[in-house]
Amino acid sequence: MARRGGRHAAVPERIGVFGGTFDPPHLGHLALAEWAREELGLDRVLFVPAGVPPHKRTARSSPARRLAMTRLAVRGNSAFRAEPLETRRRGPSYTVDTLRALAARHPGAKLWLLVGADTYATIAEWREPAEIARLASVAVAARPGAPRARRAAWTRGGRVRWLGNPALDVSSSAVRDRARAGRSLRYLVPASVAGYIEAHGLYRRNA
């Protein structure tokens, strides 16, 4: 439990759970998480790099490197933290398993699963979507080109909230393309992440 707003009575902690490959994490991720933190009144946002993404091709970078970049990206915001839970798990990284683990670790906390509009449209295909809706409320962020989908049947009355965030048109794939071409990553990723990419030669054709 956490004490919020200077009140003496303990109130449930509000935790945002933001999963993704984060290959690499970019400023769009950070802006979305900060918008959600403020709009939803979150005490913290956990960035959860996937170990083995079950719905994407294999990540370009190893789980350890993506976790390291995520840790660098969230530095400077005391409400943000990189959560290594999925990178330490063997096999595919299923969101429902992560939410179960976090609910057990933070009993009584209010969990919010942060997803983009494009991802929200696919959750029905994920493992145990109804259980995901039971364990966490879902906050859906606007994404460039992704329409606002109807409330999905799998939520079964669970809370879904659409965020009013600006749809920033930046993606990890675009960052990787620029890194591969040796182009500047300034204003797309934190300087610390750009330095890590450069130091380790990530996303280069011969990397």
C-alpha positions as CSV (number, residue, x, y, z in Angstrom):
1,M,0.0,0.0,0.0
2,A,1.1,3.6,-0.6
3,R,0.2,6.9,1.0
4,R,-0.8,9.4,-1.6
5,G,-1.7,13.0,-1.5
6,G,-0.4,13.5,2.0
7,R,-3.3,11.5,3.5
8,H,-2.8,9.2,6.4
9,A,-5.0,6.5,5.2
10,A,-3.3,4.0,3.0
11,V,-4.7,3.7,-0.5
12,P,-3.9,1.0,-3.1
13,E,-0.8,1.7,-5.2
14,R,-1.5,2.3,-8.8
15,I,1.0,0.7,-11.1
16,G,1.3,0.9,-14.9
17,V,2.6,-2.2,-16.7
18,F,4.2,-1.3,-20.0
19,G,5.5,-4.3,-22.0
20,G,7.3,-4.4,-25.3
21,T,10.4,-5.6,-27.0
22,F,12.0,-2.1,-26.4
23,D,14.5,-2.8,-29.2
24,P,15.4,-0.1,-28.6
25,P,13.3,2.0,-26.2
26,H,12.7,5.5,-27.7
27,L,11.3,8.8,-26.7
28,G,7.8,7.8,-27.9
29,H,7.8,5.1,-25.3
30,L,8.8,7.5,-22.6
31,A,6.3,10.2,-23.6
32,L,3.5,7.6,-23.6
33,A,4.4,6.3,-20.2
34,E,4.6,9.8,-18.7
35,W,1.2,10.7,-20.3
36,A,-0.3,7.6,-18.8
37,R,1.3,8.2,-15.4
38,E,-0.2,11.6,-15.2
39,E,-3.6,10.9,-16.7
40,L,-4.2,7.7,-14.7
41,G,-2.6,9.0,-11.5
42,L,0.0,6.2,-11.4
43,D,2.5,5.9,-8.6
44,R,4.9,4.1,-10.9
45,V,5.3,2.7,-14.4
46,L,7.1,-0.6,-14.9
47,F,8.8,-1.0,-18.3
48,V,8.8,-4.8,-19.0
49,P,11.1,-5.8,-21.9
50,A,9.9,-9.1,-23.3
51,G,12.3,-12.1,-23.1
52,V,10.9,-14.1,-26.1
53,P,8.1,-12.1,-27.7
54,P,5.4,-14.7,-28.6
55,H,3.7,-12.4,-31.2
56,K,6.7,-11.0,-33.0
57,R,9.7,-12.2,-34.9
58,T,12.7,-12.7,-32.7
59,A,14.1,-9.4,-31.3
60,R,17.2,-8.1,-33.0
61,S,18.9,-7.6,-29.6
62,S,19.3,-10.0,-26.7
63,P,17.1,-9.7,-23.7
64,A,20.1,-8.6,-21.6
65,R,20.9,-5.7,-24.0
66,R,17.2,-4.6,-24.3
67,L,16.9,-4.6,-20.5
68,A,20.1,-2.6,-20.2
69,M,18.9,0.0,-22.8
70,T,15.5,0.2,-21.0
71,R,17.3,0.8,-17.7
72,L,19.2,3.6,-19.3
73,A,16.1,5.1,-20.9
74,V,14.1,5.4,-17.6
75,R,16.9,7.0,-15.6
76,G,15.9,10.5,-14.4
77,N,12.3,9.7,-13.8
78,S,11.7,8.4,-10.3
79,A,8.3,6.9,-11.2
80,F,9.8,4.8,-14.0
81,R,11.5,1.4,-13.5
82,A,12.8,-1.3,-15.8
83,E,11.3,-4.6,-14.7
84,P,13.5,-7.7,-15.6
85,L,10.8,-10.3,-14.8
86,E,10.2,-11.4,-18.4
87,T,13.9,-11.3,-19.5
88,R,14.7,-13.8,-16.7
89,R,11.8,-16.2,-17.7
90,R,12.4,-19.1,-19.9
91,G,10.2,-19.5,-22.9
92,P,7.8,-17.0,-24.4
93,S,6.8,-13.9,-22.5
94,Y,3.1,-14.1,-21.9
95,T,1.4,-11.0,-20.5
96,V,-1.0,-12.9,-18.3
97,D,1.9,-14.6,-16.5
98,T,3.6,-11.3,-15.9
99,L,0.4,-9.8,-14.5
100,R,-0.1,-12.7,-12.2
101,A,3.5,-12.4,-10.9
102,L,3.1,-8.6,-10.4
103,A,-0.3,-9.0,-8.6
104,A,1.3,-11.5,-6.2
105,R,4.3,-9.2,-5.6
106,H,2.1,-6.2,-5.1
107,P,-1.0,-7.4,-3.3
108,G,-3.9,-4.9,-3.3
109,A,-2.2,-2.7,-6.0
110,K,-4.3,-1.5,-8.9
111,L,-2.6,-2.6,-12.1
112,W,-3.0,-0.8,-15.4
113,L,-1.8,-2.5,-18.6
114,L,-0.6,0.1,-21.0
115,V,-1.0,-0.8,-24.7
116,G,-1.1,0.9,-28.1
117,A,-4.3,1.0,-30.1
118,D,-2.8,-1.4,-32.6
119,T,-1.9,-3.9,-29.8
120,Y,-5.4,-3.6,-28.2
121,A,-6.9,-4.8,-31.5
122,T,-5.0,-8.1,-31.2
123,I,-5.3,-9.0,-27.5
124,A,-8.1,-11.4,-28.2
125,E,-5.5,-13.6,-29.8
126,W,-3.2,-13.5,-26.7
127,R,-3.1,-16.2,-24.0
128,E,-6.1,-15.9,-21.6
129,P,-7.3,-12.4,-22.6
130,A,-10.2,-12.5,-20.1
131,E,-7.8,-13.2,-17.3
132,I,-5.7,-10.3,-18.4
133,A,-8.8,-8.1,-18.1
134,R,-9.5,-9.5,-14.6
135,L,-6.0,-8.8,-13.4
136,A,-5.6,-5.3,-14.8
137,S,-7.5,-2.4,-16.3
138,V,-6.4,-1.6,-19.8
139,A,-5.2,1.8,-20.9
140,V,-5.1,2.2,-24.7
141,A,-2.8,4.8,-26.2
142,A,-3.3,6.4,-29.6
143,R,-1.0,5.2,-32.3
144,P,-0.4,6.7,-35.7
145,G,-2.7,5.1,-38.3
146,A,-4.5,2.9,-35.7
147,P,-8.3,3.6,-35.5
148,R,-10.1,3.6,-32.2
149,A,-11.4,0.1,-31.9
150,R,-14.6,-0.9,-30.2
151,R,-14.6,-2.3,-26.7
152,A,-13.4,-5.9,-27.1
153,A,-15.6,-8.8,-25.9
154,W,-12.8,-10.4,-24.0
155,T,-12.8,-7.6,-21.5
156,R,-16.1,-8.9,-20.1
157,G,-16.9,-5.7,-18.2
158,G,-13.3,-5.0,-17.3
159,R,-12.2,-1.4,-17.3
160,V,-10.8,0.0,-20.6
161,R,-9.7,3.6,-20.9
162,W,-8.5,5.4,-24.0
163,L,-5.8,7.9,-23.2
164,G,-5.7,11.3,-24.7
165,N,-2.1,11.1,-25.7
166,P,-0.7,12.6,-28.9
167,A,0.1,9.9,-31.5
168,L,3.9,10.4,-31.9
169,D,5.1,8.8,-35.2
170,V,8.3,7.2,-33.9
171,S,9.0,3.5,-33.9
172,S,11.8,1.1,-32.8
173,S,12.0,-0.2,-36.4
174,A,12.7,3.4,-37.7
175,V,15.4,3.8,-35.1
176,R,17.0,0.5,-36.0
177,D,17.0,1.5,-39.7
178,R,18.7,4.8,-38.9
179,A,21.3,3.1,-36.7
180,R,21.9,0.5,-39.5
181,A,22.6,3.4,-41.9
182,G,24.9,5.2,-39.4
183,R,22.5,8.1,-39.2
184,S,21.8,10.3,-36.1
185,L,19.5,9.0,-33.4
186,R,19.3,12.4,-31.7
187,Y,15.8,13.3,-30.4
188,L,14.6,9.8,-31.1
189,V,16.1,8.0,-28.2
190,P,17.7,9.2,-24.9
191,A,21.4,10.1,-25.4
192,S,22.4,7.3,-23.0
193,V,20.6,4.8,-25.3
194,A,22.1,6.2,-28.4
195,G,25.5,5.9,-26.7
196,Y,24.8,2.3,-25.8
197,I,23.8,1.5,-29.4
198,E,26.9,3.1,-30.8
199,A,29.2,1.4,-28.2
200,H,27.9,-2.0,-28.9
201,G,27.4,-1.6,-32.7
202,L,23.8,-2.6,-32.4
203,Y,21.6,-2.9,-35.5
204,R,24.6,-2.7,-37.9
205,R,24.5,-5.3,-40.7
206,N,27.6,-7.0,-39.3
207,A,26.6,-6.8,-35.7
